[in-house]
Amino acid sequence: MAARIINLDALIPDAAYGVLGGVQHEIKAATVEMYLKVMKSRERLKNASDEVESLEQAVMMITLACPSIDRARLMQLPLPALTALTDIIQEQMEGKSDDEAGEGADAGE
């Protein structure tokens, strides 16, 4: 009986990128480690007692998915941009396709 070979590389999604300040930043595909951290962050976000805590959780989630964008830069973004980026990351975590994930995500550019 021949061994069955599963190509795990085929399961890794293509990279996604966002542009901020003219610089292209990779939005990392969800790893198991990132998924667990983001899911915990999402729960805290849902249960956040105030808007400040909610925004802090959103920034943390973005820094996990886009490590090339530093926290200081994120803090300078307009709130709608931060919210849109958070939504995109959450949709990626849920496994939604680009078509499902918000065709209007670039409307705020």
ROSE-4610 file (N, C-alpha, C; in Angstrom, 1 decimal, always signed):
// ROSE-4610
residu = [M/M/M/A/A/A/A/A/A/R/R/R/I/I/I/I/I/I/N/N/N/L/L/L/D/D/D/A/A/A/L/L/L/I/I/I/P/P/P/D/D/D/A/A/A/A/A/A/Y/Y/Y/G/G/G/V/V/V/L/L/L/G/G/G/G/G/G/V/V/V/Q/Q/Q/H/H/H/E/E/E/I/I/I/K/K/K/A/A/A/A/A/A/T/T/T/V/V/V/E/E/E/M/M/M/Y/Y/Y/L/L/L/K/K/K/V/V/V/M/M/M/K/K/K/S/S/S/R/R/R/E/E/E/R/R/R/L/L/L/K/K/K/N/N/N/A/A/A/S/S/S/D/D/D/E/E/E/V/V/V/E/E/E/S/S/S/L/L/L/E/E/E/Q/Q/Q/A/A/A/V/V/V/M/M/M/M/M/M/I/I/I/T/T/T/L/L/L/A/A/A/C/C/C/P/P/P/S/S/S/I/I/I/D/D/D/R/R/R/A/A/A/R/R/R/L/L/L/M/M/M/Q/Q/Q/L/L/L/P/P/P/L/L/L/P/P/P/A/A/A/L/L/L/T/T/T/A/A/A/L/L/L/T/T/T/D/D/D/I/I/I/I/I/I/Q/Q/Q/E/E/E/Q/Q/Q/M/M/M/E/E/E/G/G/G/K/K/K/S/S/S/D/D/D/D/D/D/E/E/E/A/A/A/G/G/G/E/E/E/G/G/G/A/A/A/D/D/D/A/A/A/G/G/G/E/E/E]
num = [1/1/1/2/2/2/3/3/3/4/4/4/5/5/5/6/6/6/7/7/7/8/8/8/9/9/9/10/10/10/11/11/11/12/12/12/13/13/13/14/14/14/15/15/15/16/16/16/17/17/17/18/18/18/19/19/19/20/20/20/21/21/21/22/22/22/23/23/23/24/24/24/25/25/25/26/26/26/27/27/27/28/28/28/29/29/29/30/30/30/31/31/31/32/32/32/33/33/33/34/34/34/35/35/35/36/36/36/37/37/37/38/38/38/39/39/39/40/40/40/41/41/41/42/42/42/43/43/43/44/44/44/45/45/45/46/46/46/47/47/47/48/48/48/49/49/49/50/50/50/51/51/51/52/52/52/53/53/53/54/54/54/55/55/55/56/56/56/57/57/57/58/58/58/59/59/59/60/60/60/61/61/61/62/62/62/63/63/63/64/64/64/65/65/65/66/66/66/67/67/67/68/68/68/69/69/69/70/70/70/71/71/71/72/72/72/73/73/73/74/74/74/75/75/75/76/76/76/77/77/77/78/78/78/79/79/79/80/80/80/81/81/81/82/82/82/83/83/83/84/84/84/85/85/85/86/86/86/87/87/87/88/88/88/89/89/89/90/90/90/91/91/91/92/92/92/93/93/93/94/94/94/95/95/95/96/96/96/97/97/97/98/98/98/99/99/99/100/100/100/101/101/101/102/102/102/103/103/103/104/104/104/105/105/105/106/106/106/107/107/107/108/108/108/109/109/109]
x = [+0.8/+0.0/+0.9/+0.7/+1.4/+1.0/+1.9/+1.6/+0.9/-0.1/-0.8/-0.1/+0.1/+0.8/-0.2/-0.3/-1.2/-0.3/-0.6/+0.1/-0.5/+0.1/-0.3/-0.1/+0.9/+1.2/+0.0/-0.8/-1.9/-3.0/-3.0/-4.0/-3.7/-2.4/-2.0/-2.5/-3.3/-3.9/-2.9/-3.2/-2.3/-2.3/-1.2/-1.0/-1.9/-2.4/-3.2/-2.3/-2.6/-1.8/-2.7/-2.2/-2.9/-1.8/-2.2/-1.3/-1.6/-0.6/-0.8/+0.4/+0.1/+1.2/+2.1/+1.5/+2.3/+3.2/+3.1/+3.9/+2.9/+3.3/+2.6/+2.9/+1.8/+2.0/+1.2/+1.9/+1.3/+0.3/-0.9/-1.9/-1.7/-1.1/-0.7/-1.9/-1.7/-2.7/-2.8/-4.0/-4.2/-3.5/-2.6/-2.0/-2.8/-2.6/-3.3/-3.0/-1.8/-1.4/-2.1/-2.1/-2.7/-4.3/-4.8/-6.2/-6.7/-5.9/-6.3/-6.2/-5.1/-5.0/-6.1/-6.4/-7.4/-8.8/-9.1/-10.4/-10.6/-9.5/-9.6/-9.8/-9.1/-9.2/-10.6/-11.2/-12.6/-13.5/-13.3/-14.2/-14.1/-12.9/-12.7/-13.3/-13.2/-13.8/-15.3/-15.9/-17.4/-17.8/-17.0/-17.3/-16.7/-16.1/-15.4/-16.4/-15.9/-16.8/-16.9/-15.9/-16.0/-15.3/-15.5/-14.9/-13.4/-12.8/-11.3/-10.8/-11.3/-10.9/-11.1/-12.3/-12.6/-11.6/-11.2/-10.2/-8.8/-8.5/-7.2/-7.1/-8.2/-8.3/-8.2/-8.8/-8.7/-7.3/-6.6/-5.2/-4.3/-4.6/-3.8/-4.0/-5.3/-5.6/-4.9/-4.9/-4.2/-2.7/-2.1/-0.7/-0.3/-1.1/-0.9/-0.9/-1.9/-2.1/-1.2/-0.8/+0.0/+1.2/+2.1/+3.2/+4.1/+4.1/+4.9/+4.3/+3.1/+2.5/+2.6/+3.4/+3.6/+2.4/+2.3/+1.2/+1.1/+2.2/+2.1/+1.4/+1.7/+1.1/-0.4/-0.8/-2.2/-2.9/-2.3/-3.0/-3.2/-2.6/-2.8/-3.8/-4.3/-5.4/-6.7/-7.5/-8.8/-9.6/-10.6/-11.3/-12.0/-12.6/-13.2/-12.1/-10.9/-9.9/-9.5/-9.4/-9.0/-10.2/-11.4/-12.5/-12.6/-12.4/-12.4/-11.3/-10.1/-9.0/-9.4/-9.9/-10.3/-11.4/-12.3/-13.4/-12.8/-11.8/-11.2/-10.5/-9.8/-9.0/-10.0/-11.1/-12.1/-12.7/-13.0/-13.5/-12.6/-11.3/-10.3/-10.2/-10.4/-10.3/-11.5/-12.6/-13.8/-13.8/-12.8/-12.6/-13.5/-13.9/-14.7/-13.8/-14.4/-13.6/-13.6/-12.7/-12.7/-14.0/-14.8/-16.1/-17.1/-17.0/-17.9/-17.5/-16.2/-15.6/-15.7/-16.4/-16.6/-16.0/-16.8/-16.4/-16.2/-16.8/-16.7/-15.5/-14.7/-13.6/-12.7/-12.6/-11.6/-12.3/-13.6/-14.4/-13.8/-13.2/-12.7/-11.4/-10.8/-9.5/-9.5]
y = [-1.2/+0.0/+1.2/+2.1/+3.3/+4.4/+5.1/+6.2/+7.3/+7.9/+9.0/+10.3/+11.1/+12.4/+13.5/+14.3/+15.5/+16.7/+17.5/+18.7/+19.9/+20.1/+21.1/+22.5/+22.6/+23.9/+24.5/+23.6/+24.0/+24.6/+24.3/+24.8/+26.2/+26.7/+28.0/+29.1/+30.0/+31.0/+32.0/+32.6/+33.6/+34.8/+35.5/+36.6/+37.7/+38.5/+39.6/+40.8/+42.0/+43.2/+44.4/+45.3/+46.6/+47.6/+48.8/+49.9/+51.0/+51.4/+52.5/+53.4/+54.7/+55.7/+55.3/+54.7/+54.4/+53.1/+52.5/+51.3/+50.1/+49.0/+47.8/+47.0/+46.5/+45.7/+44.4/+43.3/+42.0/+41.9/+41.4/+40.9/+39.4/+39.0/+37.6/+36.7/+35.5/+34.5/+34.0/+33.6/+33.2/+31.9/+31.9/+30.7/+30.3/+29.1/+28.6/+29.5/+29.9/+30.8/+32.1/+32.7/+34.0/+33.9/+32.8/+32.6/+32.6/+31.8/+31.8/+33.1/+33.9/+35.2/+36.1/+36.1/+37.0/+36.6/+35.3/+34.9/+35.3/+35.2/+35.8/+37.3/+37.9/+39.4/+39.8/+39.0/+39.3/+39.1/+38.1/+37.9/+39.1/+39.6/+40.8/+42.0/+42.1/+43.2/+43.2/+42.0/+41.9/+42.3/+42.0/+42.2/+43.4/+44.3/+45.5/+46.4/+46.8/+47.7/+49.1/+49.5/+50.9/+50.9/+52.1/+52.2/+52.2/+52.7/+52.7/+51.3/+50.5/+49.1/+48.4/+48.7/+48.1/+48.5/+49.8/+50.2/+49.6/+49.5/+48.8/+47.4/+46.7/+45.3/+45.3/+46.2/+46.3/+46.5/+47.4/+47.7/+46.5/+45.8/+44.6/+43.5/+43.4/+42.4/+42.8/+44.0/+44.5/+44.2/+44.5/+44.3/+42.9/+42.0/+40.5/+40.2/+40.7/+40.3/+41.1/+42.3/+43.2/+43.7/+42.9/+43.3/+44.4/+44.6/+45.7/+47.1/+47.1/+48.4/+48.6/+49.6/+49.7/+50.4/+50.1/+50.6/+52.1/+52.8/+54.3/+54.7/+54.1/+54.4/+54.1/+53.0/+52.6/+53.6/+54.2/+55.2/+56.5/+56.7/+57.9/+57.8/+56.5/+56.3/+56.9/+57.3/+57.7/+56.5/+56.7/+55.6/+54.7/+55.3/+54.4/+53.5/+53.9/+53.0/+51.9/+52.3/+51.2/+50.2/+50.7/+49.8/+48.9/+49.4/+48.6/+47.6/+47.9/+46.9/+45.8/+46.2/+45.2/+44.3/+44.8/+44.0/+43.0/+43.4/+42.6/+41.4/+41.7/+40.7/+39.7/+40.2/+39.3/+38.4/+38.9/+38.1/+37.1/+37.4/+36.4/+35.3/+35.6/+34.6/+33.7/+34.2/+33.4/+32.6/+32.9/+32.1/+32.6/+33.8/+34.3/+34.6/+34.5/+34.8/+36.3/+36.7/+38.1/+38.6/+37.8/+38.2/+38.4/+37.6/+37.7/+38.7/+39.0/+39.7/+41.2/+41.8/+43.2/+43.8/+43.8/+44.4/+45.8/+46.5/+47.9/+48.3/+47.3/+47.6/+48.6/+48.9/+49.9/+51.2/+51.3/+52.6/+53.8/+53.5/+54.6/+55.2/+54.7/+55.1/+56.5]
z = [+0.0/+0.0/+0.0/-0.9/-1.0/+0.0/+0.5/+1.4/+0.7/+1.4/+0.8/+1.2/+0.2/+0.5/+0.3/+1.4/+1.3/+1.2/+0.2/-0.1/+0.8/+2.0/+2.9/+2.3/+1.5/+0.9/+0.1/-0.5/-1.3/-0.4/+0.9/+1.8/+2.3/+2.1/+2.6/+1.6/+2.1/+1.2/+0.6/-0.5/-1.1/-0.1/-0.1/+0.7/+0.4/+1.4/+1.1/+1.5/+0.9/+1.2/+1.3/+2.2/+2.3/+2.1/+1.6/+1.4/+2.4/+3.1/+4.1/+3.9/+3.7/+3.5/+2.3/+1.3/+0.1/+0.3/+1.4/+1.7/+1.7/+1.0/+1.0/+2.2/+2.9/+4.1/+3.9/+4.3/+4.2/+5.4/+5.0/+6.0/+6.1/+7.2/+7.3/+7.4/+6.7/+6.8/+8.2/+8.6/+10.0/+10.3/+11.3/+11.8/+13.0/+13.4/+14.6/+15.8/+16.0/+17.1/+17.0/+15.8/+15.6/+15.8/+15.3/+15.4/+16.8/+17.7/+19.1/+19.7/+19.5/+20.0/+19.6/+18.3/+17.7/+18.3/+18.4/+18.9/+20.3/+21.1/+22.5/+22.5/+21.6/+21.5/+21.0/+20.1/+19.7/+20.8/+21.6/+22.8/+23.7/+24.0/+24.8/+24.2/+22.8/+22.1/+22.3/+22.1/+22.3/+23.7/+24.7/+26.1/+26.6/+25.8/+26.3/+27.0/+28.1/+28.9/+28.4/+27.7/+27.1/+25.8/+25.1/+23.8/+23.7/+24.8/+24.8/+24.8/+25.7/+25.7/+24.4/+23.7/+22.4/+21.4/+21.4/+20.4/+20.7/+21.9/+22.3/+21.8/+21.9/+21.4/+19.9/+19.2/+17.7/+17.3/+18.0/+17.6/+17.8/+18.9/+19.2/+18.1/+17.7/+16.6/+15.3/+15.0/+13.8/+13.8/+14.9/+15.0/+14.9/+15.3/+15.1/+13.6/+12.9/+11.5/+10.6/+11.0/+10.1/+10.9/+11.2/+12.1/+11.5/+10.2/+9.7/+9.9/+10.3/+10.7/+12.2/+12.6/+14.0/+14.7/+16.0/+16.9/+16.8/+16.8/+16.7/+15.4/+14.3/+13.0/+13.1/+13.7/+13.8/+14.6/+15.6/+16.5/+15.8/+14.6/+13.8/+12.8/+12.6/+11.5/+11.9/+10.9/+11.2/+11.7/+12.6/+13.1/+12.1/+11.0/+10.0/+9.4/+9.2/+8.6/+9.6/+10.8/+11.8/+11.9/+11.9/+12.0/+10.7/+9.6/+8.3/+8.3/+8.8/+8.8/+9.9/+11.0/+12.0/+11.4/+10.7/+10.0/+9.0/+8.2/+7.2/+7.9/+9.0/+9.7/+10.3/+10.9/+11.5/+10.4/+9.3/+8.2/+7.7/+7.7/+7.3/+8.3/+9.6/+10.6/+10.5/+10.0/+9.8/+8.5/+7.7/+6.5/+5.3/+5.4/+4.3/+3.1/+1.9/+0.7/+0.5/-0.5/-0.8/-1.3/-2.0/-2.5/-1.4/-0.4/+0.8/+1.8/+1.8/+2.9/+2.9/+2.0/+2.0/+0.8/-0.3/-1.5/-1.4/-0.4/-0.2/+0.7/+1.1/+2.0/+1.6/+0.3/-0.1/-0.4/+0.0/-0.3/+0.5/+1.6/+2.4/+2.0/+0.9/+0.5/-0.1]
